[in-house]
Amino acid sequence: MASRLVYFTPKGPLCFIDYLTVSDGRAVLEQIKKAFTGPRLPKLYEFRLFEKLKNGLVRVDDFVLPKFDLKTITIFLDSLDCRTHQFA
């Protein structure tokens, strides 16, 4: 794993998907950003992209949402079908 995309809810982290490269994780996060068209505040749900380094994970990028959004979750989960990931 070179990157990890984590989905956070108001109660904390819910799930994550590991990718072989940072660019793979960033591509999924960019698709999520383009798909969401709602208002940006307040920030209740979040996707955070982390890069795996020798000593742990470092946050690279994030995207916050004011509500649960089925379209963004679908993009996130559909990325499991990508051949360039590792299952979490």
HUDATA-V499037 format. One line per field, one symbol per residue. ss: DSSP state (H for helix, E for strand, - for the rest). phi: phi as a letter, one per 30 degrees, with the letter a starting at -180 (. if undefined). psi: psi as a letter, one per 40 degrees, with the letter a starting at -180 (. if undefined). A space follows every 50 residues. Layout:
# HUDATA-V499037
ss->???
phi->???
psi->???
This chain:
# HUDATA-V499037
ss->--EEEEEEE--EEEEEEEE--HHHHHHHHHHHHHH---------EEEEEE EEE--EEEEEEEEEE----HHHHHHHHHHHH---EE--
phi->.cbbccccceckdcabbcbdbdddddddddddddddbddcbdcccacbcc cdceckcbdcaabcbdadbddddddedddddddcbbdd
psi->heihhhhhideahdiihiididdddddddddddddheaieiihdiihhhi hhideaihhdiihiieihhdddddddddedeiefihh.
